[in-house]
Amino acid sequence: MAGQDSPPSHQDEEAKAHLSQEEIRAALREVPQVDQILRSLAETEDLGGKPREILARQVRRVLDVLKGRIFSGFMDAAQVKAWFEEGRLLEEVRKGLERPAYHARVLNATGVVLHTGLGRAPLAREARETLQSCAGYCRLEVDPLTGERSRREDAVRELLVRITGAESALVVNNNAAATLLALNSLAAGGEVPVSRAEMVEIGGSYRMPEVMRYAGCKLVDVGCTNKTYLRDYRAACNERTALLLKVHTSNYRIHGFTETTSLEELCSLGRELEIPVMEDLGSGQLWPEPIPGLEDEPLVKDSVAAGADLVCFSGDKLLGGPQAGIIVGSKEAVEKCRRNPLYRAVRCDKLALSALEATLAVYDSGEEVSWRIPALRFLMAPLEELRRKARRLKGYIDRKKIPGLETCLMDGTSRAGSGSAPDRELPTRLVGLKGSMSAEKFLRRLRAAPIPLFARVREEMVLLDPRTLEEEEIPLAADSVEWALGDLPAGD
């Protein structure tokens, strides 16, 4: 709508002053239903071939803007009617489709469940609904009974305490921030012994030694790459030791002639020497049952039970929630983190907290948790289920009778992703595609589809893994394949 981002003119303000509630209702009655508009758009040559879901989404955006101007009194019934009759709707829908948002929905057929590039864990239905309801004003840090200021983390703290068995909890914007905050709060100015085998680096050049330096503490290297004993930690402790740190090596494994010090042993030493103990778990698994390929992943509640003063982990990995860094542990240690001025710089906003609360509520309910958390459901999908999904996906693609396209089914492997069990592969069933162009170009075209489809390539064949596709996304994936092999735009 022309001028929709501009401030109202004096004429607009004058019109608003003279529009009654009945006139506003009359203007709203001139707005067609979305389905009625979609039927009209289906007859339009340049928009009729677009997926219905894409068109419907853009139509709703345009209508939301229009209704906003009606409610504000800036458009009466005659103006609304003229707006449709003059073809302005078509113009605005086309403009919106030409300016796609960068952060937009995609289809993940890579088989990498926690795909960092695609937003890691897909959110549960409950979390998605909560995000939508909390996008406007929401209760963030106010007591509804007294109207007084409260703490924004109260709701998630109570849930985390019940689920993990910890005394208290705190949430920040990611696990790197949680680790930094915890180290700065408990060990600034002191020494922190860490096993040489646990000096991890994760994506984005995040290195534990550098994080410790920025946190204001001094790393003390103990043990060897393949073996670290409890006596190594004991020998490193002195009056300057502020914290004992254990880091879960989630993104790599050391095999062979190895020895590690357990968290239980480290906590026992900490109690003996009156030194707090912290564990950085990384992925942070709350689901108590074994996950295929991740059987060795430590559970958060076990780390708490072992006696760690603080345990840090991610919200958007094995937990299956939004990006967040979660700190659980003793009341004293958590309160030190909360009182740290750095906490305000790394705390979560209302959307992350609302989505995390909804996700944790699923765990707290105890009802079909592994089915309601998409990341867990994808990771635990049985092979027979994946075979069925692969057949269904291939069937949808075959029914489109795309010229020059060859399809097949084959065995393959999926991965957990995001550094979780990098040496473990999950058996799956793949749909292989060979089109009328190179596999790399085919892949680029899939990523450029109205609903982008991400897949992988092997030996000049595009591979679609149904593990990371929801059932309702299978027809959409077939639509993206059809679009990718359709008529190419000029210059492609």
N, C-alpha and C positions, 0 to 999 in steps of 0.2 A: 504494500500500500504506500503510495508516494507520500513522503513527508512523515511517515510513522515514527521516525526517530527524532523529528524536529519538535521543539517546544510549540505548544498551541499558540496560534495567532490571537490578536485581540478579537477577531471575528469569531474564532472558535470559542473563546471565553464567553462572548456575548450569546452564542448559540447555546452553550451549556446552561447559562442562566435562565433561558427561556424553555428548556426541555423539561416537561413534567415526567413523573414516573410512568404514566400511561403512554406517553410518547416514546420513552425508552423501551417499554414492553412491546410496543408496536414495531419499533426498529428491530428488536430481537426476533420477532416473528418473521421478518424478511430474510433471516439467515437460514439457508438450507441445511439439511442434515449432511453429515460427512458422506454417507453412502450415496445420496443423491448427487453430490458433487463428483464422486468417483465414477459414477455411471457416465456423467458428461465427459469426464477426462478420458475415459476409455475410448471415446470416439476421436480424440485428438491425436494426430499422427505422431507428433514428437514426444508425447507423454504417455500415450496408450500402452507402449511397450515396457514401461517402468513397472517394477514389482509393486503390487497393490499396497504392501506394507510401507514401502518408501513413500508412495503418493499420499497414503492416509496420514502418515506422520507429518508430512509437510502441510497438508491441508489443515490439520488440527492446529499447527503453529500459526498459520495465517488467520484462521478463524479466531484463535485466542486473542491475537492483536486487534482484530476487528471488533470483537465483543468488548474488549477493554475500552475502546474508543466510544462504543455505544453507551456502556455503563457510565463513562465519564461525561456523557452528554455532548460529545463532539460530532456525532453522526446520527441523523434522524432516519426515519423509515425511507423517505424518498432518496436520500443519499446512499443508503445501503443498497436499495434496489438498483439504482443507477450504477453502483460500483460493480455489481454482478453482471448487469446487462452490457456494460462496456468492456467486459473481459478482463477486468483488473485481477480477478482471482487467478486466472490462468497465468497472468504475468507474474504475480507474486509467487505462485507455486514453482514456476520455471526458475525464477531468480534464486529461490531457496535451494533448489536442486543443483544449481550451478555453483553454490557456495557451501559445499558440505563441511560440516564441522570436523576438525582433526580428531577430537575425542568422540568417536562414534562407534556404534555397535559393529562387531565383526563376528564371523563364524570361525571357530577354531577346529580345524581338522588336522592339526599337526600331531596329535597324540601326546603332546606335552601338557600335562594337566595344569601345573602351576607355571604357566608361560609368562615370564617377566615382561616381555614385550607386549603381551596382550592382557596385562592387568592382573596376572597371577590368579588367585582363586576367584571363580565366579560366585557371586553371592547367592545365598538361599532366598527363596521366594519371600520369606518373612522379612529379610533385611531389605530387599528391593522395595517392598510395600512401605516399610518404615521410612526409607529414604525419601520417597515421594511425599509422605505425610509430613515430614519434618523439614521439607525444603523451604517452607515459609517460616513464620514464627513458630517456635517450639519451646517446650520447657527445657531449658539448658542448665541454669544454675539459680533456680529460685524455688523456695519451699511453697507449694500450692496452698498450704494451710495458713502460714503466717505471712506470706508475701516477702519474707526476708531472703537475703542472698544465701545460697547453698553452694555446695561443691559440685562441679560438673561431672566428676568421676564417680559420684555416689552409687548410681545404679549399676554400672559395670563392676565397681569394686565389690558390691554385695554378691553379684553373680560369680565373679572370679573366686571369691573366698569360698563359696559353697562348692564350686566345681573342683578347685585345686586343693582345698584344705589349708590354704595359707591363712595367716592372720589378717593380712591387708593386701591391697593392690593399687596400682597406679597405671595410667595409660598415657602414652605419648605418641608422636606421629609415625615412628617406625622403630625397628629393633636397634638400628645403629644409634638412634637418639636415646633409646632406653639404656643401652650399654654405656654411652658417654655420660648420661645423667647419673647412673648408678656409681660409676667409677669416680666421678667428680664429687659426688655426695659422700662417699664412704672412704675414699683413699687419696684425695687431693693432698699433695705434699708428702705422701708416704710411698713406700715400696710395695709392689705387688708381684709375688712369684707366679710365673706361668710356665707350664711345660713347653719345651721347644717344639714338641709335636703339635701344639695347639695354637701356634701363632698364625692364625688363619688370615687369608685374604679372600674377600668376596668380591662381587661385581662392583665396578666403579672405583677400583683402587682403594677400597676400604680395607685397611690393614690394622690388625689388632695393636701392634706396637705404636702406630701413629695415633690411633684413637686414645690410647693410654697417655701418650705425650700431651695431646690436646686436653685431656681430662685433668692434667696437672699431677699425674702420679708417675712413678718410675718403674718400668718393667724390669723384673729380675728373671733372667733366663735360667730355668732349672731342667735337669735331666738331659737326655739325648733325643734325637729325632725319633728313634724307634722304641726307646725305653725310658720311662720316668717312674721312679719309685717314691713312696711316701718319705723316705729318708732324704730325698733330694729337696723336697719342700721344707722339711724340718731344718736342714742345714742352711737354708736360705733365710730363715726367719730370724729377726732381731728386733731391737726396740723401735726400728723405723718401719717395720712391716705393718701396713695398714689393712691389708685384705689378701685373702687367698682366692685365686680365680681359676675356674675350670671352664674351658670352652669346648662345646660339642663340635666336632669336625664334620659337619653335615655335608659339606661339598667335596670331601675327599676321604679316602681311607688309606691307612698304612697296614700292609699285610706282611706276614712272615714272622720274623724273630722280634716280637714286640712285647711290651709291658706297659700298662697304664695304671695310674692311681685312681681308684674309684671315688665318686663323690662322697660316699659314706666314710671312706678313710680320711678324706680331706676335711670333712665336717668334724670328725673325731679329733683331728689335730687342731682344728680351729677352736673347738671347745676347750681343749687342754691348754692352749696358749692364749686363749681369750682374744682371738682374731676372727673377725667376721669372714664368712665364705660366700662367694657369689658364683653362680653358674650362668653362662650365656648359652642357651639351648639352641638358638637360631630358629629352626622351624617351629618347634613348640607343639607337640601332639597332645591334644586333650582326649581324643577318642581312645577308650581303654582297650579295645580289641586290636589284634594284630592286623596291619594293613599289608597286603601282598607287596613284596619288594622292600618294605620298610619295617620289617619285623624287629630290627635292632634299634629303631628310633626310640630314644628315651621319652618317657611320659612326664609331663609337667608335675603331676601329683606325686610321682615317685621322687622327683628332685626335691620337692617341698618336704616330703616325708623323711628324706635323708637328712634334713636339718639345715639346708642352705638358708642363709639369711636373706638372700635375694636370688631370684631366678628371672631371667629375661628371655623373651621369645617374641616371634612375629605373629601378627593377627591375620595376615593374608597368605599364609602358606598352609600347613596341614590343619590349622584351626578352621580354615575355610571362610574367613571373614574379610573385612576391609583392611587396607594398609593401616597398621598400628604397631607400636612397640609396647609390650605388656610387661610390667614388673610386678611380681608377687613375692611375698616373703613375710618377715616379722614386722610387727607394727612399728617398732623403733626404726628399722632400716628403711622401710617404705616412707615413713614420715620425714626422715632426713632428705629423701629425694623430693618429696612434695614441697618442703620448705626451701629447697634450693632455688635461687632466682632463675637458674637455667630452665627450670620446669616450665615457666610461663612461655619461654621461647619455643618449646618443642611440644606443647600440649596439643591435644586433638581438637578439631572443630566439631560442631553439632552433627554434621553428617556422618563423620567417621564414628563418633560415639553412639549415634542412634543405630547405625548398621551393626556395630559390634555388640551393642546390647541385644538386638534382635537375634543375632547369631548365637550369642551365649545363652539366650533364653531357650533356644532349640536344644542345646546340650543339657540345660538344667531341667527340661521337661522329661528327658529320658525316653521319649517316644520316637522310635524310628529315626534316630539321629543320623545314622550313616546314609539313610535314604534322602533325608531332607537337606543335607549339606552337599551341594553338587560336587565339590572337590573330593570328598570321601566316596560319594557314589561312583564317580568316574574311576578313582583309584581301585576300588573294590569290585568293579564290574566283572562278573564271571565271563570266561571266554565264550561260552555258548551264547550269552547275551550279545557280545560284540559281533559274533558271527551273524546273528539275526539282524542286527543293525546294519552291518555291512551289506547283506543281501538286500535289505530294504533300500539303502542308499543307491546301490547299483541299479535296482529296479526303477527307481524314480528317474535316474539319469538315462537309462536305456529307453524308457517310454517317451522321452523327448525326441528320439531318433535324430540326433545331432549328426550332420554329415561329417564324415572323416574321423569320427571319434570311436576308439576301441576301448572297451572296458574289460576288466577281469578282477577276480578276487584272489588274494594271496595272504599267506601268513606273514606276520611282521611283529614289531615290538613298539611299545609306548614307553614314555618316561614320566617320572613324577615331576621333574623340573625344579627350577629355583634352588638348585644346589642340594636338593633332597635325594639321597641315595644315588649319586651320579653313576655308580658302577652297577646298578640294578636295572634290568629291563623287564617290562611287563608284556607278556604275550598278548597279541591282538590279531584282528583280521582286517586287512586293508582293501580298499578299492583302488585299483590301478587304472590310470587314464593315459591314453596316448592320443593326441589331437593332431590337427593339421599344421601345427607350428612346433617349434622347439619347446622342450619341457620348461626351460627357464622363462621363455616368453609367455607360455601358457600360465605359469605361476604368477607372473607380473599381471597378466590380464585378470586372473582370479582375484588378486588383491585390489584391482581397480573396479571390481563389480559394484553395483549399487549397494549391495550388502557384501563387503569384502570377505573373501574366503581365503584363509591361510592354510596352506598344506606344505608338503615337502616333496623333494625330487630325489629319485634314485635311478640311475642308469636310464636316463632320458624318459622316465615315466613319472607323472605326477601321482602322488600317493595321498589318499584321503583316509584318515584314521577316525572311525566313528566313535572311539572312546570319548573324545572331547566334544561331541555334538549331542545336544539334547534331542529327544525324539521329534519335537516340533520343528527343529532346525534342519532336519534331513531334507524336506521338500525345498527349503530355502537354499540349501547347499547345491541341490540339483539346478535350481534357477540360476545360481551364480556360474555354474559350469556352462550352462546354455548361453548365458550372456558373454562369457569369456571367449567362446568359440563362434560367436555371431559375427555380423558384419563389423569390421574394424573401422574406427573413425579415421578420418584423413590424417596422415602423418604418423600413424601408429606403426 
